[in-house]
Amino acid sequence: MNLDADIALAHRLADAAGEAIRPHFRSLDATERKGDATPVTVADRAAEEAMRRILKAEAPRDGVIGEEFGDEQSSSGRTWVLDPIDGTVSFIGGRPIFGTLIALVLDGFPVLGVIDQPILGERWIGASGKPTLLNGREARTRTCRELSEAMLATTGPHYFDDHQGAHFMALAAKTDHRRMMMGGDCYNYALLASGHLDIVCEAGLKLHDWAALVPVVEGAGGLMCDWNGDPLHAGSDGHVIALGDPARLEDVVEALACDH
């Protein structure tokens, strides 16, 4: 495996997605509803198509899992996981806190990840054994001495069912909940990797939602796992925690496990 070549390819994928997305930002392009009632735009599809064209030309044996156009099987044991616009609602609302997510997965575990914000020109890239970089400069998470001092973020309470929401609120109650942030999708994980947030907690995520986030967060000194504290892999159930300071893992898992 030539990780440097894969990183260069990931940059080309992000460049192509950004070129496809930017003309549609804050435009009046039509928005449609997918079968699961989630929104999709012209930009989502154009960005994924642009990335798939590059992968077909440059890595034809690699598999592809994309949010908009399904799966292509791998004959190489490698799979690229693509989410052209993570945070479509933010994109539609004109908020530049969505992101293009690109991951390379081997044996069910992500080894390379990109979070690209094409409007602000911010790109986080993480890879196994390498420090996470934000626009070429090293990104680092921050220390969190106590759970009560932690700044917590999630995309929104409406993404939790009642059971999940009760456990999330048990965690929130033990953090600095007056500074809790709602909204942000993948951008929250990028901010955590750069030392601006301490915890992100979500449920119901699919592989394309989280695969790119793991190398970015962990390459910056953080940790990602499920709500039990177990490593994330392709078979995980979508309950996701990101921690800027891995020392708080036991505190967070204990808080989430409170009975309700």
N, C-alpha and C positions, 0 to 999 in steps of 0.2 A: 504493500500500500504506500503510495506516494502522497503523503498528506499535504505537502506544499503544493503539488499540482491540483489536488482537490480543493484547497483553499482558493487557488487562483480561479478555478472553475466556478466556485461558489460566488466569487466577486463578479464574474461575468454574468452569472444568473441574476444576481441582485441588480446589476447595471441595467440589464434588459428589462427586468420587471419595472424598475423605476421609470424608464423611458416610456413604458406602456401606460403607467399609472398617472404620471404628472399632468398630461393634457386633459384628463378627466376630473381632476380635483377641483371642487367647487364649481363644477359645470352643471348643466341641467340634463345630463344623460339619464336615461330611463333606469329605474331600479325594478327588479323583478323579485318574486318570492320563490324560493326553492320548495321542494316537497316537504321539508321540515319547517316551513314558514319563515326561515331565516332569509335575510335579504342578500341579493347578489347584484353586482353592477357590471357594466361593460368593462370597467377597469379590472375587476377580478379575473374575468375570463381572458382578457387580452394579456395580462401579466403572466398567467399560468401558461397560456399558449406560447408566449415568447420564451419562457424558461424550458418548456418541453422541447421546443425546436432545437435549442442548444444541446440539451441532453441527448436527443436522438442523434445529432450529428457527432457529438464529442464523446459520449459514453453510452453507446447503443446497447451494451450488454447489461447495464445497470437498470434496476427496477425504478419505478416512479410511483409514488403515492401522492396524489394531489387532491385538494379539497373540491375543485370544480369538475375535474375530468377523470376521476377514478384512478384505478391501479393498473400498472403495467408490470408484469412479472420480471424478476431478475434472473439472469443466467450467470451472474458474476458473484452473487452473494452480497451485493451492495444495493442499497435502495436510497434514493433521494426522496425526501418528504417535503412537499411544497404547500405553503398557504400563501397565496398571492397577496391577499389583504386580510390580515388578522386584525379585526376591529372595523368591520365593514360599516357598522352603525356610526362610528366616529368619522369614517371617511365620508359617508353620506352627509353627516352634519357639519362637514367642513373643519373638523378638528384634526390637526396633524399629529395625532398620537396613535395612529394605526401603524402597522408594520408588515413588511414582507418577511416571511419566515422560510428559511431554507435549512434543511438538515440532511446529513448523510448518516444512515443507520446501518450498522453491521451486527448481525446476529441479534437483532431486536434492541440494540442499545445505540443511542446517538453518539457519534464520535466527532462530529463537526456541526456547528450551528451558526446561523446568521440571523440577526434582527436588523432589518434595514428600514429606516424612516426616510423615504425619498423626497419628502417636502422640506424637512429641516436639514437634510444632508447628513444624517447621523447613521453610522453603521457599526454595530457591534459584531465581532466575529470571535468565536471560541472553538478550540479544537483540542483533542486529547493530548495532554503533555505540554500544552502551550498556554501562555497567559492570554486572557481575553483582551482584545484590542478594540478601542473606540476610535475610529478614524486614524488608526495607526499608533495610538498611544495606549499604554496599559491602563485598563480599568480595574478597580479594586472595590470590593464590598467594604462595609464599615463594621466596627465592633459594636455589639449591643450587650451592655453589661447586665441588664435585667429585662425580663419580659415586659414589665410595667413601663419601660422606657421605649418599647418598640413601636415603630410606625408601620401600621398594617395597611395593606391595599388589597382590593378585589375588584373585579370588573363590575359587579353589581349584585344586590341581594336577590334580584329576580332570577338569577341563574342557579340558585339553590332551591331544592325542595324544602318542605317544612323540617324534615329530619336533619338534613345537611345544614340548613340555616340556623337551627338551634345550636348545633355544635360549633358553627362558625362564630355565632354571637358569644358563646362561652369563651372562645379564644379572644375575641375582640374585647370582652370585658376585662381581660387580664393584661391588655396592652394599653398604650396611650391612646385610647379610643377617641379622644377629642381631636386627634390629628389623623384619624382613619381616612383613607382616600378611596373613593369609588370611581370607577371608570378607568380606562387605560389599556385593557387587554394586554398584549405582549409588551407594550411600552413600560408597564410597571416592572417587569422582569429586567428590562434594560436599565431602568433607573436604580433598581436594587443592585445590579452588577456594578454600577458606577458609584454606589455608596450613598444614595439619596433615600432609600427605603430599607426597612429591615425584614419584613415578611410579606409575601404574597400568598394568598390561600384561595383556591378555587376548586370547583367540582364539575363533573360532566365534560371534561376536556377530552378531545380525541387526539390521536397521535400527531396529526398535523398542527394541532394547537400548541403542543408542548415539546416536541422532539428537538426543535432548534434552540429552545431556551436552556436546556440542560448544560450543553458545553459552554454557553455564554456565562451562565451563573457560576458554574463550578470552576471555570477557568479564571474567574475573578476572585475566587476564594470562598464562594458561597456553597450552598448545598441544595439539591432538589430531591424530593422523595414523595411518596404517597402519604396519606394521613396516618398510616401506621409507622412511618419512618423507614419504609422499605424503598430500595432504589426503583426508579421508574424504568419500565421496559415496554416493549410493544404490546404486552398483554395486560398492562396496568389498567385499573378501572376508571381513571380520569379524575380521581381525587388527588390534587397536586398542592404541594407546599414548596415555596422557595424561601430560603433563609440566607440573609447576608452573613450572619454569624452562626456557623454550625454548632457552636456551644449552646445555643438556645433550642436545639432539636428536642431534647427530652421535655423541656418546659412546654413547647408548642404541642407536641403529641399528647402529653398529659392533659392539657387544656382542651384539646379537641375531643378527647375520649370521655369527657365528663358526661354522666348519665343525665338524661332529660325525660 
